[in-house]
Amino acid sequence: MTATTGSSAVAVPTGVLLRPLRWWDLPAVVAVDRVCFGRDAWSLETFLSELAQRPARDYAVLVGEGGDAPEDDGAVADAPDLSGRGGRAETAAGPDRRAEAARRPDRARGVLGYVGVALAGSRADLQTLAVAPAARGRGLGRLLLAHARTVAVERGARRLELEVRADNEPARALYSSAGFEVDGRRPGYYRDVAPGTPRVDAVLMHGDLLGSRHARRTAAGPDDSEAGLPR
Ligand SMILES: CC(C)(COP(=O)(O)OP(=O)(O)OC[C@H]1O[C@@H](n2cnc3c(N)ncnc32)[C@H](O)[C@@H]1OP(=O)(O)O)[C@@H](O)C(=O)NCCC(=O)NCCS
């Protein structure tokens, strides 16, 4: 099954939808973030600030059965329009906002994961990537990373850079298996897991996007036989 998220497309499992992250996803996203990152979790304000920086940011969310349901829209009901985009505000006020939320096609589904990319010319940075614990081990992390690479390539980036905690073995294995290389370390970059324990280094990594099949395909023109498949 192939789903589109804006201009890019990647293959996703049946019953799962990959689409742009919207304001009404934020309560569930913040809840998943808290479970995934603990003391380093982002606040609602941080996510809103990130969304406000679009199109210099791209955020996508995976939704499906069994995810964290964003039932409490009230958490963002009074959020200002920080979308930074013209046209219709995503944070439409009052009944309009509620009517729009009620119409959304995947209301019954929950958040399984999300990914955010900062786009700045030839360089892109992976801002965040997470999969809810119950949804792990099904290839969704790899799918989100493939989407981030696709978005970065489409926006002209040649490198996708990231920082990962040195003690985060699953994430480091994910990036390594996707061809990311280690550039170095930033000592003590992350706060301690619990008060009194040592701070943790950041491992700096990058993925070379020019070497990707997608980048070569983009340079050579569209190829329907491979379009939409993650690398
Ligand atoms: C890291 C994370 C995104 C992986 O998500 P996932 O959906 O379970 O990953 P996938 O099923 O797509 O696995 C892809 C690869 O990642 C690696 N991997 C995933 N989980 C792993 C684990 N527990 N131990 C070791 N390697 C693991 C493997 O290389 C795996 O490939 P394989 O299945 O062929 O062995 C997920 O564990 C997570 O959200 N962690 C908390 C948030 C986080 O650390 N984000 C990264 C911040 S930099």
The ligand as a Tripos MOL2 file, in Angstrom:
@<TRIPOS>MOLECULE
LIG
   48    50     1     0     0
SMALL
NO_CHARGES

@<TRIPOS>ATOM
      1 C1         14.3850    3.8820   17.4060 C.3       1 LIG1
      2 C2         12.9340    3.6020   17.0230 C.3       1 LIG1
      3 C3         12.3770    4.7830   16.2280 C.3       1 LIG1
      4 C4         12.8840    2.3280   16.1550 C.3       1 LIG1
      5 O1         11.5390    2.1710   15.7150 O.3       1 LIG1
      6 P1         11.0020    0.7410   15.2090 P.3       1 LIG1
      7 O2          9.7150    0.9930   14.4930 O.co2     1 LIG1
      8 O3         10.9620   -0.2330   16.3270 O.co2     1 LIG1
      9 O4         12.1560    0.3090   14.1850 O.3       1 LIG1
     10 P2         12.0070   -0.6910   12.9670 P.3       1 LIG1
     11 O5         11.0580   -1.7960   13.3100 O.co2     1 LIG1
     12 O6         11.7310    0.0900   11.7330 O.co2     1 LIG1
     13 O7         13.4750   -1.3060   12.9020 O.3       1 LIG1
     14 C5         14.4320   -0.8400   11.9550 C.3       1 LIG1
     15 C6         15.8330   -1.1940   12.4220 C.3       1 LIG1
     16 O8         16.1590   -0.4640   13.6130 O.3       1 LIG1
     17 C7         16.9840   -1.2690   14.4480 C.3       1 LIG1
     18 N1         16.2850   -1.5470   15.7030 N.ar      1 LIG1
     19 C8         15.0000   -1.2440   15.9980 C.ar      1 LIG1
     20 N2         14.7270   -1.6020   17.2700 N.ar      1 LIG1
     21 C9         15.8560   -2.1300   17.7730 C.ar      1 LIG1
     22 C10        16.2130   -2.6590   19.0490 C.ar      1 LIG1
     23 N3         15.3390   -2.7270   20.0610 N.pl3     1 LIG1
     24 N4         17.4750   -3.0890   19.2290 N.ar      1 LIG1
     25 C11        18.3840   -3.0340   18.2420 C.ar      1 LIG1
     26 N5         18.1060   -2.5290   17.0100 N.ar      1 LIG1
     27 C12        16.8500   -2.0900   16.7940 C.ar      1 LIG1
     28 C13        17.2520   -2.5510   13.6790 C.3       1 LIG1
     29 O9         18.4070   -2.3410   12.9010 O.3       1 LIG1
     30 C14        16.0330   -2.6370   12.7880 C.3       1 LIG1
     31 O10        16.2490   -3.3830   11.6130 O.3       1 LIG1
     32 P3         15.9030   -4.9660   11.6110 P.3       1 LIG1
     33 O11        14.4740   -5.0820   12.0140 O.co2     1 LIG1
     34 O12        16.1440   -5.3620   10.2040 O.co2     1 LIG1
     35 O13        16.8370   -5.6000   12.6040 O.co2     1 LIG1
     36 C15        12.0670    3.3460   18.3000 C.3       1 LIG1
     37 O14        12.7140    2.3890   19.1090 O.3       1 LIG1
     38 C16        11.8040    4.5890   19.1170 C.2       1 LIG1
     39 O15        10.8760    5.3380   18.8340 O.2       1 LIG1
     40 N6         12.5990    4.8270   20.1650 N.am      1 LIG1
     41 C17        12.3580    5.9630   21.0790 C.3       1 LIG1
     42 C18        12.5680    7.2920   20.3980 C.3       1 LIG1
     43 C19        13.9480    7.4030   19.8200 C.2       1 LIG1
     44 O16        14.9320    6.9690   20.3920 O.2       1 LIG1
     45 N7         14.0240    8.0660   18.6560 N.am      1 LIG1
     46 C20        15.2930    8.3440   17.9900 C.3       1 LIG1
     47 C21        15.8410    9.6270   18.5020 C.3       1 LIG1
     48 S1         17.3830   10.0150   17.7240 S.3       1 LIG1
@<TRIPOS>BOND
     1     1     2 1
     2     2     3 1
     3     2     4 1
     4     2    36 1
     5     4     5 1
     6     5     6 1
     7     6     7 2
     8     6     8 1
     9     6     9 1
    10     9    10 1
    11    10    11 2
    12    10    12 1
    13    10    13 1
    14    13    14 1
    15    14    15 1
    16    15    16 1
    17    15    30 1
    18    16    17 1
    19    17    18 1
    20    17    28 1
    21    18    19 ar
    22    18    27 ar
    23    19    20 ar
    24    20    21 ar
    25    21    22 ar
    26    21    27 ar
    27    22    23 1
    28    22    24 ar
    29    24    25 ar
    30    25    26 ar
    31    26    27 ar
    32    28    29 1
    33    28    30 1
    34    30    31 1
    35    31    32 1
    36    32    33 2
    37    32    34 1
    38    32    35 1
    39    36    37 1
    40    36    38 1
    41    38    39 2
    42    38    40 1
    43    40    41 1
    44    41    42 1
    45    42    43 1
    46    43    44 2
    47    43    45 1
    48    45    46 1
    49    46    47 1
    50    47    48 1
@<TRIPOS>SUBSTRUCTURE
     1 LIG1         1 GROUP 0 **** ****
